[in-house]
Amino acid sequence: MKLKEIQNLIKFVAKSGASEVSLEMENVKITVKTSTDTPKVVVQEPIVIPQQSQVSTPQPSKPPTDLSEPSTSDENSNYITINSPIIGTFYRKPSPDKPSFVEVGDSISEGTVLCVIEAMKLFNDIESEVSGKIVKVLVDDSSPVEFDQPLFLVDPS
C-alpha cells in the first residue's frame, strides 16, 4: 500500500465519523482510530474569602506618576541613555573569547561599536550616536532586549 493511499484512508475515516477502521492485506495491517471523546470541561466554583471588617484611617494619597516618562534621579539626569534600536539578544562581546566592546569608564565617540544585538540569526552592530564616557551598562550580557530598552548611560561631558 502506498503512502498516498494511507493518507486518503485516514481522511476518509475522519470524514465518515467512524471511530475505528481496520484494513488487512497480504503483508499490511492498518488500524485507524479516531477519538470520539469530547473535551472535558472542569468547572470550579470560585473560592470566597471572607473580608474582615476593619476601621481604617484615610491615608493621604500620592499624586499619580506619569508612567510615560522614566523617572530619573538627579545624578542620572545629566547622562544620555543609549536605547536598543531593535528587539533581540544583547551581547557585550563580538564572540565569547574576545573582550567586551566597551567597559564602564571607556571614552567613546560617534560611530564606536558598543554592543551587538542578535535578531533572527543576524548580528547587528550597535554604534554610538554620541560622544562621552560610559557610566553604566544597564543590560546583562546574553539577555533579551526590547525595542527602545535602555542599554547604556553615557556622560557627554
Number of C-alpha atoms within 10 A of each C-alpha: 10 6 8 9 10 13 11 11 16 17 11 12 17 16 9 9 11 14 12 13 13 9 10 9 8 5 6 8 10 13 10 15 14 13 10 10 6 6 6 6 6 6 6 6 6 6 6 6 6 6 6 6 6 6 6 6 6 6 6 6 6 6 6 6 9 8 7 6 7 8 11 10 8 8 7 14 11 14 20 18 19 21 18 19 16 16 16 22 18 24 23 22 17 15 10 9 7 9 11 15 15 18 15 13 13 12 16 21 14 11 12 17 18 21 24 22 24 19 14 9 9 10 16 16 15 19 16 19 12 17 17 19 20 21 20 16 17 14 16 12 14 15 11 15 21 14 11 12 16 17 20 22 21 26 21 16 8
